[in-house]
Amino acid sequence: MTPVTVLGLGPMGRALATAFAAAGHPTTVWNRTPGKGNDLDATTAATAAEAIAASPLVVVCVLNYEAVQSILDADALKGRTLVNLTGGSPRQAREMAEWAAGHGIDYLDGVILNGIVGGPDAALLYSGPDAVYRAHRAALSALGENGVHLGEDPGRAAGFNVSLLDLFWTAMFGVVHAFRLAAAEHIAPADLAGHAKVMTGLLPGLVDVVAEHVAADHFPGDASTLDSAAAILDDVIDTVRANGLDDSVLSAGRAAVRRAVEAGHGSAGFSRLAAP
C-alpha cells in the first residue's frame, strides 16, 4: 500500500484521509490548526514539511490556491507527487503545474465533483501527465473507483468543473429568483415547487439537444426559435421589473438573444447561443 499524506483537514480533507486509511494506505495528516486529526486513523505531523516527507503521494485540499501555496514546501515535495483537489480555475491549475515542474514535483490537478469521497457515488476528475496518474491510480481509487483522467493538460479537470459550476449556479440563481417573483405575485412556495420541478425536468433532455447541435454546428429552430425566446423573455423581464426585482441576470440573457437576432439568427434555435 502506498503511504499518503493529506494536507488540510476541512470536511473534504477529513473525508480524503478517512478514505485512504480505510483502504489500508498508511496515512499522515497535517492541518494548520493543531488537533483536528487526532480522531483519525492517521499519523498527525507537526508541520506541513514533516507531513510531506512522510509519503511519496501528497494530496492537498484546502480553501483555495492561495492557501495551497502558503502551506506547500517545495524542497520537501521535490521528487514526490502532489495531487491538488482544492478546486480553482484552469489558469490556476496550469500555473500550479508550471510551479511544480520547476521544482521537480510531479503534479496532478483534480476536482471532487459532487462532494462525495469514497464509494460508488464519488465522482472525481483528474488531469495532468498520464504516466503520473497511472503510477498512483491504485491509491487514488480509494477516493472513488469512478475517478476519470481527462488528459495531459493540467487545467482540463478544472475546465470541466467550472463549466459544470457555471451550469449549477446559473440554474440556482434561476431557482431562487423564480421564488422571489412568485412571492411578489402572491404565489405560495409550496404551490410553485411542484410546477418548478416539472419545468426543470425538461433540462436533462435539453442538455443532450444542445450538445448535439453544438457538435454538429447546426441549430435548427423547429421546436423554438430565438425570435420566440426574445418575446417570452420580454414578458418575464417586464413582470420582474413591475415587481421591483433585480432583472440583471435575465437582461444579460436577453441581450445575448438580441445580439444573435441582430446577427441574422432569429430563426435558429436557442442552442445557437452556445456556438463558439
PLY file of the C-alpha trace (Angstrom):
ply
format ascii 1.0
element vertex 276
property float x
property float y
property float z
element edge 275
property int vertex1
property int vertex2
end_header
0.00 0.00 0.00
1.21 3.50 -0.83
1.81 5.88 2.07
-0.27 9.00 1.56
-0.19 12.45 3.11
-3.26 14.68 3.29
-2.76 18.41 3.83
-5.80 20.27 5.13
-8.47 18.76 7.37
-11.60 20.63 6.49
-14.65 18.44 5.73
-13.22 17.27 2.39
-9.71 16.78 3.76
-11.04 14.65 6.60
-13.04 12.59 4.10
-9.93 12.07 1.97
-7.81 10.96 4.92
-10.56 8.64 6.14
-10.91 7.03 2.70
-7.17 6.46 2.29
-6.85 4.97 5.77
-9.91 2.76 5.29
-8.33 1.38 2.10
-5.21 0.41 4.04
-2.87 3.19 2.96
-0.61 4.44 5.77
-1.89 7.97 6.12
-0.23 11.08 7.51
-2.20 14.29 8.03
-1.45 17.92 8.77
-3.70 20.88 9.43
-2.85 24.48 10.18
-4.99 24.31 13.34
-3.49 21.61 15.60
-5.58 18.75 16.95
-8.04 18.37 14.06
-6.68 14.97 13.01
-6.36 13.37 16.43
-9.51 11.28 15.95
-8.47 9.94 12.54
-6.78 6.60 11.83
-3.69 8.53 10.73
-0.40 9.90 11.93
-0.55 13.62 12.70
2.53 15.60 11.66
3.66 18.74 13.45
4.47 20.65 10.27
3.47 20.54 6.62
7.07 19.74 5.63
7.14 16.82 8.06
3.84 15.52 6.66
5.10 15.82 3.08
8.31 13.97 3.90
6.31 11.01 5.20
4.80 9.97 1.85
5.57 9.77 -1.86
1.98 10.83 -2.61
0.76 14.12 -1.17
-2.86 15.23 -1.52
-3.91 18.77 -0.66
-7.47 20.02 -0.29
-7.88 23.46 1.27
-9.90 26.63 0.70
-8.22 27.96 -2.44
-4.97 28.04 -4.42
-3.60 30.88 -2.31
-3.94 28.64 0.75
-2.27 25.79 -1.18
0.74 27.92 -1.99
1.00 29.12 1.60
1.42 25.60 3.03
3.48 23.78 0.40
7.17 23.21 0.98
8.87 22.91 -2.42
12.05 21.37 -1.01
10.12 18.67 0.84
7.94 17.95 -2.21
10.81 17.54 -4.66
10.72 14.04 -6.18
7.20 13.39 -4.88
3.75 13.57 -6.44
1.35 16.34 -5.50
-2.37 15.88 -6.17
-4.29 19.11 -5.70
-8.01 18.58 -5.08
-8.63 22.12 -3.88
-10.56 23.26 -6.93
-9.97 26.51 -8.80
-9.71 27.93 -12.28
-7.98 26.26 -15.24
-5.44 29.09 -15.25
-4.58 28.47 -11.61
-4.19 24.74 -12.27
-1.80 25.33 -15.16
0.23 27.85 -13.16
0.47 25.38 -10.28
1.62 22.68 -12.68
4.35 25.01 -14.00
5.45 25.77 -10.44
5.57 22.06 -9.61
7.56 21.20 -12.74
10.04 23.94 -11.91
10.67 22.34 -8.51
10.92 18.72 -9.67
7.46 17.79 -8.41
5.05 15.52 -10.29
1.63 17.18 -10.36
-1.98 16.19 -10.91
-4.87 18.60 -10.61
-8.27 17.25 -9.70
-11.78 18.05 -8.56
-14.37 16.33 -6.41
-17.49 16.95 -8.47
-20.26 16.10 -6.04
-18.67 16.46 -2.61
-18.63 12.68 -2.10
-15.41 10.81 -1.31
-15.23 7.01 -1.36
-17.86 4.55 -2.53
-19.64 4.12 -5.85
-21.23 7.58 -5.87
-17.96 9.50 -5.72
-17.12 11.44 -8.89
-13.55 12.70 -9.23
-11.78 14.14 -12.26
-8.00 14.35 -12.70
-5.77 15.99 -15.28
-2.02 16.09 -15.82
0.64 13.65 -17.09
-0.83 10.25 -17.88
2.24 8.45 -16.50
1.83 10.20 -13.15
-1.86 9.31 -12.99
-1.20 5.66 -13.87
1.52 5.45 -11.22
-0.94 6.48 -8.49
-4.26 5.28 -9.89
-4.48 2.38 -7.44
-4.05 4.65 -4.43
-6.41 7.30 -5.81
-9.08 4.66 -6.35
-9.56 4.74 -2.57
-11.27 8.09 -3.10
-13.66 6.69 -5.67
-13.36 3.95 -8.24
-15.14 6.16 -10.78
-12.23 8.61 -10.98
-11.54 9.74 -14.55
-8.28 11.02 -16.02
-9.12 13.67 -18.61
-5.76 14.16 -20.26
-2.34 15.77 -20.07
-3.49 19.40 -19.82
-3.39 20.13 -16.06
-6.22 22.67 -16.42
-8.68 20.28 -18.03
-10.28 18.96 -14.82
-10.77 22.50 -13.60
-12.22 23.42 -17.00
-14.83 20.68 -16.65
-15.53 21.76 -13.09
-16.05 25.46 -13.75
-18.23 24.68 -16.77
-20.44 22.46 -14.61
-20.45 25.02 -11.79
-21.48 27.65 -14.33
-24.48 25.47 -15.14
-25.27 24.76 -11.48
-25.04 28.30 -10.12
-26.80 29.90 -13.05
-29.61 27.40 -12.52
-29.66 28.05 -8.77
-29.93 31.80 -9.33
-32.88 31.00 -11.57
-34.47 28.85 -8.85
-34.24 31.45 -6.09
-35.26 34.26 -8.44
-38.35 32.32 -9.54
-39.44 32.00 -5.90
-38.88 35.75 -5.39
-41.01 36.53 -8.43
-43.69 34.06 -7.36
-43.85 35.64 -3.90
-44.24 39.07 -5.48
-47.17 37.65 -7.45
-48.65 36.19 -4.21
-47.89 32.58 -5.15
-47.02 30.35 -2.20
-43.70 28.43 -2.34
-45.46 25.08 -1.99
-47.76 25.95 -4.88
-44.84 26.80 -7.15
-42.47 23.97 -6.19
-44.23 21.11 -7.97
-44.57 23.05 -11.20
-40.95 24.20 -10.92
-39.82 20.58 -10.79
-41.81 19.82 -13.92
-40.14 22.76 -15.66
-36.61 21.83 -14.58
-37.34 18.23 -15.60
-37.05 19.44 -19.19
-33.39 20.34 -18.72
-31.71 16.90 -18.98
-33.19 16.36 -22.42
-32.27 19.88 -23.49
-28.66 19.32 -22.40
-28.48 16.47 -24.91
-30.08 18.61 -27.61
-27.65 21.50 -27.13
-24.66 19.14 -27.09
-25.86 17.55 -30.34
-26.43 20.91 -32.02
-23.06 22.34 -30.98
-21.22 19.20 -32.09
-22.94 19.36 -35.49
-22.66 23.17 -35.75
-26.33 23.12 -36.75
-29.00 24.94 -34.73
-32.45 24.15 -36.08
-35.36 26.24 -34.84
-38.03 23.63 -35.50
-39.05 23.41 -31.82
-38.38 27.01 -30.75
-36.54 29.98 -32.19
-34.52 32.86 -30.82
-37.27 35.20 -32.03
-39.79 33.41 -29.83
-37.36 33.32 -26.91
-36.97 37.10 -27.22
-40.72 37.62 -26.95
-41.01 35.32 -23.91
-38.06 36.96 -22.17
-39.58 40.40 -22.72
-42.73 39.28 -20.88
-40.73 37.80 -18.00
-38.46 40.84 -17.63
-41.43 43.21 -17.78
-43.06 41.32 -14.89
-39.82 41.22 -12.91
-39.36 44.97 -13.26
-43.01 45.68 -12.43
-42.44 43.92 -9.11
-39.27 45.87 -8.37
-36.98 42.82 -8.55
-33.44 42.53 -9.93
-33.52 41.73 -13.64
-29.76 41.81 -14.29
-29.30 38.07 -14.99
-32.34 37.91 -17.26
-31.38 41.14 -19.01
-27.90 39.79 -19.72
-29.51 36.75 -21.33
-31.93 38.93 -23.26
-29.02 40.99 -24.56
-27.32 37.81 -25.82
-30.52 36.86 -27.64
-30.79 40.36 -29.12
-27.24 40.20 -30.48
-27.91 36.83 -32.09
-31.15 38.05 -33.67
-29.45 41.20 -34.97
-26.75 38.96 -36.48
-29.45 37.22 -38.51
-30.06 34.13 -36.35
-33.63 34.86 -35.23
-34.99 31.72 -36.89
-32.33 29.49 -35.30
-32.87 27.50 -32.15
-31.89 28.76 -28.70
-28.89 26.43 -28.82
-27.33 28.90 -31.29
-26.18 30.90 -28.24
-23.82 28.04 -27.35
-21.97 28.29 -30.66
-18.29 29.26 -30.23
0 1
1 2
2 3
3 4
4 5
5 6
6 7
7 8
8 9
9 10
10 11
11 12
12 13
13 14
14 15
15 16
16 17
17 18
18 19
19 20
20 21
21 22
22 23
23 24
24 25
25 26
26 27
27 28
28 29
29 30
30 31
31 32
32 33
33 34
34 35
35 36
36 37
37 38
38 39
39 40
40 41
41 42
42 43
43 44
44 45
45 46
46 47
47 48
48 49
49 50
50 51
51 52
52 53
53 54
54 55
55 56
56 57
57 58
58 59
59 60
60 61
61 62
62 63
63 64
64 65
65 66
66 67
67 68
68 69
69 70
70 71
71 72
72 73
73 74
74 75
75 76
76 77
77 78
78 79
79 80
80 81
81 82
82 83
83 84
84 85
85 86
86 87
87 88
88 89
89 90
90 91
91 92
92 93
93 94
94 95
95 96
96 97
97 98
98 99
99 100
100 101
101 102
102 103
103 104
104 105
105 106
106 107
107 108
108 109
109 110
110 111
111 112
112 113
113 114
114 115
115 116
116 117
117 118
118 119
119 120
120 121
121 122
122 123
123 124
124 125
125 126
126 127
127 128
128 129
129 130
130 131
131 132
132 133
133 134
134 135
135 136
136 137
137 138
138 139
139 140
140 141
141 142
142 143
143 144
144 145
145 146
146 147
147 148
148 149
149 150
150 151
151 152
152 153
153 154
154 155
155 156
156 157
157 158
158 159
159 160
160 161
161 162
162 163
163 164
164 165
165 166
166 167
167 168
168 169
169 170
170 171
171 172
172 173
173 174
174 175
175 176
176 177
177 178
178 179
179 180
180 181
181 182
182 183
183 184
184 185
185 186
186 187
187 188
188 189
189 190
190 191
191 192
192 193
193 194
194 195
195 196
196 197
197 198
198 199
199 200
200 201
201 202
202 203
203 204
204 205
205 206
206 207
207 208
208 209
209 210
210 211
211 212
212 213
213 214
214 215
215 216
216 217
217 218
218 219
219 220
220 221
221 222
222 223
223 224
224 225
225 226
226 227
227 228
228 229
229 230
230 231
231 232
232 233
233 234
234 235
235 236
236 237
237 238
238 239
239 240
240 241
241 242
242 243
243 244
244 245
245 246
246 247
247 248
248 249
249 250
250 251
251 252
252 253
253 254
254 255
255 256
256 257
257 258
258 259
259 260
260 261
261 262
262 263
263 264
264 265
265 266
266 267
267 268
268 269
269 270
270 271
271 272
272 273
273 274
274 275
